[in-house]
């Protein structure tokens, strides 16, 4: 079974690499629209969680700038996010498209679901990151929240991919084990049925 598994993993790695390179090449064109969609969801949420509303989000091309209202008609820069802030969508899509055992329909639906889930995580990350930065600028201790948010942020694509494709991987490996077992049984049966050669002797 080692050879089929090696071939499976090799094919997965090849497809993942090709898709990753292709998506990375077009990300500079996709990043502005993707960033704007995250900001469009985050703006009203900031108004809900902040009282009064003091955070200003400004998108210029593929750069997101965060400002803090500090007085009447005055704002202060807080942090900038570049085009690669939300780039983790690329490896997630590459992982989903490279996963074996998914038909075209399930692959498309799970890829769309994965992007949607990651988008929600990225909106939450933007809210959390800005809150942590503003707390630190104000002299408050963020405790372990900064590390926790960062770890969850980095791990989100992998966790989403595992959650959406674990059943497919189980099915693929189960099929490989079944095929390997059937092949072994066939070889053993052939070996048992093969006639044993007998030495030829001279008569009389």
Secondary structure, 3 states (H helix, E strand, C coil): CHHHHHHHHHHHHHHHHHHHHHHHHHHHHHHHHHHHHHHHHHHHHHHHHCCCCCEEEEEECCEEEEEEEEECCEEEEEEEECCCCCCHHHHHHHHHHHCCCCCHHHHHHHHHHHHHHHHHHHHHHHHHHHHHHHHHHCCCCCCCHHHHHHHHHHHHHHHHHHHHHHHHHHHHHHHHHHHHHHHHHHHHHHHHHCCCCCCCCCCC
